[in-house]
Amino acid sequence: MIAYVTVGADDIARAERFYSSFLPALGYELKEGPEGLSYALPVDPDQSPVLPDFYVKPTFDGRPASGGNGSMVAFEAQNQEQVRNLHASALSAGGSNEGQPGFRAAYGPHFFVGYLRDPQGNKIALFTSNLNESGRDG
């Protein structure tokens, strides 16, 4: 089980603007601290954490942060409309487009995805595989 995912950022304020444009709509709550941003799904006091958490932090070695080639973090949305809306919101908040929301021939008929880069260059996917919506072939 993945417990958390961390991406680096040199400008935490820019990163917060970007990630806060869509993560709260997916249920994540932001906790800011001196070490960066922590996004977590809420839990009741007697409940175990809902994983994974997502962290945006300055690098530990002090060198510039960079997006890994071949690395990507994917967040699941409820439906195709939410993918489109959150993709647009993230672009307006400083992200760059890596692939408009839509179906991809290489994936299943219900896999609907939009790709972005955060201001630091980390690749992000917003996707849904909602079987209650029409698929690529329908």
Secondary structure per residue as TSV (DSSP state, phi and psi in degrees):
chain	resnum	aa	ss	phi	psi
A	1	M	-	360.0	135.9
A	2	I	-	-82.3	125.6
A	3	A	-	-88.7	-40.1
A	4	Y	E	-159.0	161.3
A	5	V	E	-127.9	136.6
A	6	T	E	-124.2	135.2
A	7	V	E	-120.9	149.4
A	8	G	E	-87.9	152.5
A	9	A	-	-149.5	136.8
A	10	D	S	-88.2	-27.8
A	11	D	-	-120.0	94.7
A	12	I	H	-64.3	-35.8
A	13	A	H	-63.6	-42.7
A	14	R	H	-64.3	-42.0
A	15	A	H	-63.7	-40.8
A	16	E	H	-63.0	-42.3
A	17	R	H	-59.2	-44.9
A	18	F	H	-65.3	-56.9
A	19	Y	H	-69.0	-31.7
A	20	S	T	-75.1	-7.2
A	21	S	T	-78.0	-15.9
A	22	F	T	-139.5	-27.4
A	23	L	T	-64.5	-39.1
A	24	P	G	-59.9	-33.1
A	25	A	G	-67.7	-19.9
A	26	L	G	-96.3	6.8
A	27	G	T	99.5	-3.1
A	28	Y	-	-78.6	140.3
A	29	E	E	-108.1	142.3
A	30	L	E	-95.5	133.7
A	31	K	E	-124.2	119.8
A	32	E	E	-96.8	146.2
A	33	G	E	-150.2	175.6
A	34	P	T	-64.4	-19.7
A	35	E	T	-92.3	1.2
A	36	G	E	128.5	-152.8
A	37	L	E	-108.1	138.3
A	38	S	E	-126.4	120.2
A	39	Y	E	-109.3	127.7
A	40	A	E	-140.2	151.9
A	41	L	-	-78.7	138.8
A	42	P	-	-68.2	149.4
A	43	V	-	-137.1	151.1
A	44	D	-	-72.7	156.1
A	45	P	T	-55.1	-32.5
A	46	D	T	-96.8	11.4
A	47	Q	S	-105.3	148.6
A	48	S	-	-71.6	153.9
A	49	P	-	-59.6	147.3
A	50	V	-	-96.1	115.4
A	51	L	S	-103.5	158.8
A	52	P	-	-93.0	154.7
A	53	D	E	-79.3	161.7
A	54	F	E	-130.0	122.9
A	55	Y	E	-116.7	143.3
A	56	V	E	-124.7	115.1
A	57	K	E	-140.6	155.1
A	58	P	-	-65.4	157.5
A	59	T	-	-68.5	149.6
A	60	F	S	-75.4	-30.0
A	61	D	S	-87.4	-3.0
A	62	G	S	81.1	-5.9
A	63	R	S	-81.0	163.7
A	64	P	-	-59.3	142.5
A	65	A	-	-73.6	152.7
A	66	S	-	-149.3	152.3
A	67	G	-	-80.3	135.8
A	68	G	-	-75.9	136.2
A	69	N	T	-71.2	118.3
A	70	G	T	93.8	-6.2
A	71	S	-	-92.5	142.6
A	72	M	-	-157.4	146.5
A	73	V	E	-114.4	129.9
A	74	A	E	-113.1	134.3
A	75	F	E	-115.8	132.8
A	76	E	E	-88.4	127.9
A	77	A	-	-99.3	170.8
A	78	Q	S	-78.5	-34.6
A	79	N	S	-159.8	176.1
A	80	Q	H	-64.4	-39.6
A	81	E	H	-61.5	-41.2
A	82	Q	H	-65.6	-38.8
A	83	V	H	-58.1	-48.8
A	84	R	H	-61.4	-46.8
A	85	N	H	-65.1	-43.7
A	86	L	H	-71.3	-35.0
A	87	H	H	-60.8	-47.2
A	88	A	H	-63.1	-41.9
A	89	S	H	-62.0	-43.3
A	90	A	H	-66.7	-35.8
A	91	L	H	-63.9	-41.8
A	92	S	H	-66.8	-22.4
A	93	A	T	-96.4	17.8
A	94	G	T	106.7	2.2
A	95	G	-	-80.6	167.6
A	96	S	E	-121.2	148.4
A	97	N	E	-77.2	129.7
A	98	E	E	-117.1	3.4
A	99	G	E	160.1	114.7
A	100	Q	E	-57.2	149.5
A	101	P	E	-58.4	136.3
A	102	G	E	170.0	-177.7
A	103	F	E	-83.0	151.5
A	104	R	-	-120.8	128.4
A	105	A	T	-59.4	-27.8
A	106	A	T	-75.7	-11.7
A	107	Y	S	-114.6	175.2
A	108	G	-	-57.3	162.9
A	109	P	T	-68.0	-13.7
A	110	H	T	-110.5	2.3
A	111	F	-	-81.0	109.6
A	112	F	E	-115.6	124.4
A	113	V	E	-146.0	148.2
A	114	G	E	-127.6	140.8
A	115	Y	E	-115.3	145.2
A	116	L	E	-140.1	165.7
A	117	R	E	-118.9	135.9
A	118	D	-	-75.3	173.6
A	119	P	T	-58.5	-21.9
A	120	Q	T	-88.1	-14.1
A	121	G	-	105.9	1.9
A	122	N	-	-70.7	135.6
A	123	K	E	-85.9	133.9
A	124	I	E	-128.3	138.0
A	125	A	E	-116.9	140.0
A	126	L	E	-117.4	122.0
A	127	F	E	-141.6	164.1
A	128	T	E	-145.5	150.3
A	129	S	-	-128.0	36.8
A	130	N	-	-64.0	113.1
A	131	L	T	-72.5	-11.4
A	132	N	T	-85.6	-0.5
A	133	E	S	-110.5	158.1
A	134	S	-	-65.6	146.1
A	135	G	-	-96.4	-171.7
A	136	R	T	-57.1	-37.2
A	137	D	T	-96.7	6.2
A	138	G	-	-128.1	360.0
